[in-house]
Amino acid sequence: MIGQILGSIWQALPTGLLFARGVVMVGAFTLHELAHGLVATAFGDPTPRERGRLTLNPARHLESIGVLLGILVGVGWSRPTPIRPYRMRKPEWLGGLVAALAGPAASLLLAMAGAAALRRLGLVQEQPWHDWPTLAGWLTVWANFNLMLAAINLLPLFPLDGFSMIHNVLPLRVSAWWEQMSAWTTLAFGLAIFAGLWMPTPWLLSLATPVIRWLQHAAFGW
């Protein structure tokens, strides 16, 4: 009886998709955070190197809850790369802005590279489900995951990159107020994740699908 129940649950799970996300996520998060560190280092900030973040070792970049959500829902986060704009050779606002933007920009380029590889190979995007992902399935998950990683990180919510980008271009007094708002934006981010996880699937799809399709069309022409 228990074996039958567990078997039914296993059959209901999109095992192929979850596995593909797990593999793709490791590379996507690592390269996203590495991009932050490389740009900051190029501008003279030694902090990423001092913290051991200039590495392709995923263990230095991954974060447990972000990894779990990345596998389950296709949207997650990694450990933020520490950046100190005041240590850069560039003006603080410019160096901080470009270093914060580097992660989403890298993720978007990786997403477009995956979509370009699909077209170059004459493949059609497909979402794996139960079966082992085909090459088209791997490239589709890679493109979609990196696209969502770029889009989510542009939101102005702490600790996402969009929050840091705004923080770096605001005047000093307004920047201090924006930093005080970080607790509220983190709360809003957490509530949004909680609502998405508990929202009935049809409702969630009705909200998310148009946005995802618009992003895919804008980035990939799908």
N, C-alpha and C positions, 0 to 999 in steps of 0.2 A: 504493500500500500504506500509506504513512505517512498519507496523507490519509484513508483509510478508518479507520485506527486512531484518529486525532484526532477524526474524525466520530463514532465510536462512543463515545469518552470524553465528547465534548460532549453527545451524546444522553443519556448516563447521568447527567449532572449536572443537579440541579434548578435550572436557570438562572433561572427565574422567582422561585423562593424566595430564592435567593442575592441577586438584584438587589433584591428587596423588603426583605430584611434590611439590605442596604447602605444603602439610602435611609432606612429607619426608624431604623437605628442612629445616624445622624448627629443627628437630632432628639432621640432618646431620651437619648443621652449628654450632649448639650449642655444640655438642660433639667435633667437630673439634677444635673450639676455646678453649673449656675447657681443651682439651689435652695439648695445648700450655701452658695454665696457670698452670696446675698441675705439669708439668715437670719443668717449671721455678721455681715454689714454692719449689718443692722437692730439687732443686739445691741451694736454699737459697735466691732467688729473691722475695721480698715481693710485687713487683709492681702489679702483677695481682690481689692480694688480696686487695691492697690499692685502686685499680681502680674498685673494685666490679665485677671482671670477673671470680671469682671462684664460679660460680653459674650455675644451670640448667635453669635459667630464660632466655628464648629466647630473650626477649626485650633488654637484656644487650649485645647481640652478633649480632643481625640482623642489616642490613643496607639496606635502601630502594631500591636503584637502583640494588644492588646485588640480593635482594629478587625478584624484578620484572623480571630480566633476568633469574634467577634460575627457575622461573615458566614458562616463555615463551620459553626459549631455552634449559633449562636443565643444564646451566652452569652459576654460579653466584659467589658472594663472600659475606663475612660477615665483621664485624668490626674487624680489626686486634687486637689481644691481645697484650697490651704493655709489652715488655720484656726488661730488662736491664741486659745484661750479666755481666757488671762490678760489680753488686751487688751479684753475685753468689759466692758460696764457691768453685766452680770448675774454672779451667782456662776459661777465657772469650770466647776464640774461641770454646772450647769444649761445654761449657754450652749453648752458643748461637746457635751453630749448632744443638745440640740435641733438644733444645726447639723449634727451627724452624721446625725441621723434625717431631716433635711429631704430629702436625696437619695432614699432609699428611699420616703419618703412621697409625694414628687412623682411618682416612677415608678409607684407603685401607683395614684395618682389618674389619671395618664395612661392606664394600662392599663384602668381601669374606665371612663374616658371613651370609649375605643375600643369596649369591649364595649357600652356604653350606646348609642353611635351605631349599632352593628349592629342592636340591638333597635329603636331609634327608626325606622330606615329599613326595618324588616321584612326584614332580610337574615339569612342563616344563615352562621355562620363557615365559612370554607373555607381550606385551605392551598394556595397556588399552588405549582406544580411546574415544568413546562417553559414553559407559556404565560405571556403578559403578565398580571400580577395584575389581577383585577377589583377593584371597590371593596370588596366583601366580603373579598377576599384581602388588600388593603392594611390594612384595619381589623383583620383577624384577626392578621396579623403584628405590627402596632403593639401590639395588646393583649397578645399573648403575649410579645413581646420586652421590653416594659416590666414585665410581671409577673415574668419571670425576672430582670430587672435588679434589681428591688426585693428579690426573695427571696435572690438570691446575695449582695447587699450586706449582708444582715442576718446572714450567717455571721460568727462571731467569729474571723476570720482576717485577718492583716495582708496587704495594706493596705486591706481592705474596711471599709465603714462600721461593721459590727457590732463589729469590734475597737476602733474609736475610741469607740463608745458605751459599751462595757464599761470602757475605760480611763478615761473621764471620771467614772464613778460609783464607782470603787473608792477605798478609803482610800489615803493617800499611799504607805505602804510596799508595800501589795499592788499599787498601780498601777505602782510601779517594777519589781516582779517581772513583772507582766503585760507591760510594755514590753520586758523582756528576753526574753520568750517570743515576740516578734514574728518572730524569725528562724525559729523552729520552726514557727510557724503559716504563715509564707510557704512554707516547705518542704512542709508538708502540702498547701497550696493548689496548689503547682506539681506535686506528685506526683499529686494528684487529676486535674488537667487532663491530664497526660501519660498517666495510666491510661485516662482517658476517650477520648483521641484514638486510643490503640492497642488498646483493647478491641474484640473482635469485635462488630459491630453488633447481632446478636441479644441478646448479653449486656447491652450498654449499654442497649438499649431495654427489656429486662426489668427493669432497675434504675430507669431514669429515667421511663418512661411512667407508672407508678402515682403517682409524686410529682408529675409535671406535671399529670396529670388531677385529682389532689386539689387542687392549687393553683388550677387553672382552675375547678373546681366551687366552691371556697370563695370565690373572688373574683368570678367571673362567673355562677355557676350553670349552667355548661355541663356 
